[in-house]
């Protein structure tokens, strides 16, 4: 049974509470008045009786030491994504350890978390701050569950609200999506090898890693469908390669083929009928010291992004020499993910239900949290063949227009 008592300190002016608990832990704490000492003793015994007492000395462990122990356990999960490991390690190294590293866990208070959060808001975007806050929350919550601290201070701090951009409200932000005409101009400016990659991406809404991880056995031109599961990744020191499954169950999905996408894939398959089931449908061009040209090596997402950004600019000779100008100055284009935005926008403009769009893009909201109607009603609604026919019709129309414009522009060049 736990026991505790009060005794005078050696100088006789203060009062010391001593304790010995059932787990053999013991210690003492000194107070200025007898009333405070007695209150602490009663709380200690009450918490010990319901197994809620936490020895304050357990919270003396430094954040860095606890973060090392947390990381070792968390990263050992075989289902962790290499990209997730890279991102988490970067946030921990750059934004958590420098501020909390030498602090004791028990001395990290809500006020300290608020100051840290305020500093981050001056350096990072809202999504970056929220990612770092989420990481700190998980690390401190693990400490609470291990009974190192009484409460998680992050839970007592309000999360920062996203900033309001008036330009978004007033409709003055530049688009991140292509119209069919603009995408046709983009295709005409691409290096020929990559046109099929980008056309397939805008026609399916696949993430870059999903496109570059697509295998021969996952495409069925005769059925007009693509099975999405393997993913290409690059994760710095955590390596590169292919994941057998994407980041969430919702990303494992079937995507219908528009006619333009089917033609691209059929052309690729007919070029080499002996393709093995594991052969990549959208490989790289080769032609370097690692892979000879035509060997169809894996293409990295970095090189796909580089090819994309090269197509967004053009070199113009002026009196002062060559000047690099943007081809689409009215658009806010960043990378191949723009094509995923474009895919969703084209379908939404055509009145395709948002739930169907989310499902085709691999968002969990498409199956579980779609807006509108009751929760049970959403369970009973399914994506029907008629909906997919509408999806394909929209994509066929827009891609046909884009390809015609691209062909006209290429003819003028020649």
Secondary structure, 3 states (H helix, E strand, C coil): CCEEEEEECCCCCCEEEEEECCCCCEEEEEECCHHHHHHHHHHHHHHHHCCCCCCHHHHHCEHHHHHHHHHHHHHCCCCCCHHHHHHHHHHHHHHHHHHHCCCEHHHCCHHHHHHHHHHHHHHCCHHHHHHHHHHHHHHHHHHHHCCCCCCCHHHHCCCCCCCCCHHHHCCCCCECCCCHHHHHHHHHHCCHHHHHHHHHHHHHCCCHHHHHCCEHHHEECCCCEEEECCEEEECHHHCEEEECCCCCHHHCEEEECCHHHHHHHHHHHHHCCCCCCCCECCCCCCCCCCCCCCCCCCCCHHHHHHHHHHHCEEEEEECCEEEEEECCCCECCCCCHHHHHHHHHHHHHCCCCHHHHHHHHCCHHHCCCCCCCCHHHHHHCCCCHHHHHHHHHHHHHHHHHHHHHHHHHHHHHC
